[in-house]
Amino acid sequence: MTGNPAAASANAEQIEAWNGVVGAKWVANQDRLDRVLAPFGRAILEAAAPKPGEHALDIGCGCGATTLELARQVGREGRVMGIDISGPMVARARDRAGMLGLSPVFEVADASSYPFEPGSFDLLMSRFGVMFFDNPPSAFANLRRGMKPGARLAFICWRALGENDWVKVPLAAALAHVQPPAPTPPGTPGPFAFADRSHVLSILERAGFSSIAIEPFDAPMAIGTPEGGIEEALTQSIEIGPIARLIADAPEDVRARARDAVREALLKHRTESGIALGGAAWIVTARA
Ligand SMILES: C[S@@+](CC[C@H](N)C(=O)[O-])C[C@H]1O[C@@H](n2cnc3c(N)ncnc32)[C@H](O)[C@@H]1O
């Protein structure tokens, strides 16, 4: 670990969350989340196009699914670093790398201020790990300093909540029973901070990136397998993400009613291959 990330004031709220309840939920549900996010991981790896021998960084690498795939693709002559503020999630990533005989380097540190070796990376990549910075232009400028001139940046981030049925549908059902969240200004750190295309463009331009492309990518989020069924989908919807925060402090009877309403809403999306709702993301690519 580089210093004590929790002691830094920048991103303190995120550091606390990802080292606390939120990070613990991601570790507990790692298999399931990797399965649900797999189409988005494949899409961003395809856009990133890692090559044998390259030096690559996975930003907000979490439990390491994409870091391990990067390590496979750059091969033995390449090098990969995964960076994340979450100690528990990186511990899981290290365990997985050990089991697979892969050796990416993992750092538990804040990517917005980490002293990367200047001009060292060929590729920076992220699956949903770059929307949590307090000061995104400054964070991306720091990341860019670690890149070789002309090196590639490729990340995937969520479009607006209203376009993402996997959150919109269960959230609408829960809101019949619990208070809506306090409104926050657009761009507030969190899953939907990069929903606005022009906001993302402006961040990357201010950080000095060029050749910026921002393209929509849509794929189903298979939140319940045929075997796991509705209970699996319900766990996914209620325990992780915006609804978890919304109902965390509600009395038990209110939580139970919200859960029933979410169950009913999700059942309408049952297919032969399980419960799946639409996910809508941006694939963002740029050059240092
Ligand atoms: C939605 S999760 C995605 C995790 C992983 N990329 C995946 O796809 O499974 C977001 C990740 O970003 C990490 N994160 C948030 N802010 C960060 C920061 N400032 N520096 C490094 N990692 C950060 C969180 O700890 C978390 O692991």
The ligand as a Tripos MOL2 file, in Angstrom:
@<TRIPOS>MOLECULE
LIG
   27    29     1     0     0
SMALL
NO_CHARGES

@<TRIPOS>ATOM
      1 C1        -17.8130   -0.6490   -9.7150 C.3       1 LIG1
      2 S1        -16.3300   -1.2350   -9.0280 S.3       1 LIG1
      3 C2        -15.5720   -2.0160  -10.4230 C.3       1 LIG1
      4 C3        -14.5130   -2.9950  -10.0310 C.3       1 LIG1
      5 C4        -13.8670   -3.7560  -11.1980 C.3       1 LIG1
      6 N1        -13.2540   -2.8570  -12.1450 N.3       1 LIG1
      7 C5        -14.8650   -4.6540  -11.8900 C.2       1 LIG1
      8 O1        -15.2700   -4.3560  -13.0000 O.co2     1 LIG1
      9 O2        -15.2470   -5.6640  -11.2610 O.co2     1 LIG1
     10 C6        -15.4050    0.2690   -8.8720 C.3       1 LIG1
     11 C7        -14.0140    0.0810   -8.3230 C.3       1 LIG1
     12 O3        -13.3180    1.3410   -8.3740 O.3       1 LIG1
     13 C8        -12.5160    1.4350   -7.2220 C.3       1 LIG1
     14 N2        -12.1540    2.8490   -6.9880 N.ar      1 LIG1
     15 C9        -12.9770    3.8780   -6.6730 C.ar      1 LIG1
     16 N3        -12.2750    5.0250   -6.5450 N.ar      1 LIG1
     17 C10       -10.9720    4.7190   -6.7920 C.ar      1 LIG1
     18 C11        -9.7570    5.4730   -6.7810 C.ar      1 LIG1
     19 N4         -9.7590    6.7720   -6.5010 N.pl3     1 LIG1
     20 N5         -8.5990    4.8260   -7.0770 N.ar      1 LIG1
     21 C12        -8.5900    3.4900   -7.3470 C.ar      1 LIG1
     22 N6         -9.7040    2.7230   -7.3450 N.ar      1 LIG1
     23 C13       -10.8860    3.3290   -7.0760 C.ar      1 LIG1
     24 C14       -13.4000    0.8220   -6.1320 C.3       1 LIG1
     25 O4        -12.6720    0.4500   -4.9850 O.3       1 LIG1
     26 C15       -13.9890   -0.3640   -6.8810 C.3       1 LIG1
     27 O5        -13.2120   -1.5190   -6.7640 O.3       1 LIG1
@<TRIPOS>BOND
     1     1     2 1
     2     2     3 1
     3     2    10 1
     4     3     4 1
     5     4     5 1
     6     5     6 1
     7     5     7 1
     8     7     8 2
     9     7     9 1
    10    10    11 1
    11    11    12 1
    12    11    26 1
    13    12    13 1
    14    13    14 1
    15    13    24 1
    16    14    15 ar
    17    14    23 ar
    18    15    16 ar
    19    16    17 ar
    20    17    18 ar
    21    17    23 ar
    22    18    19 1
    23    18    20 ar
    24    20    21 ar
    25    21    22 ar
    26    22    23 ar
    27    24    25 1
    28    24    26 1
    29    26    27 1
@<TRIPOS>SUBSTRUCTURE
     1 LIG1         1 GROUP 0 **** ****
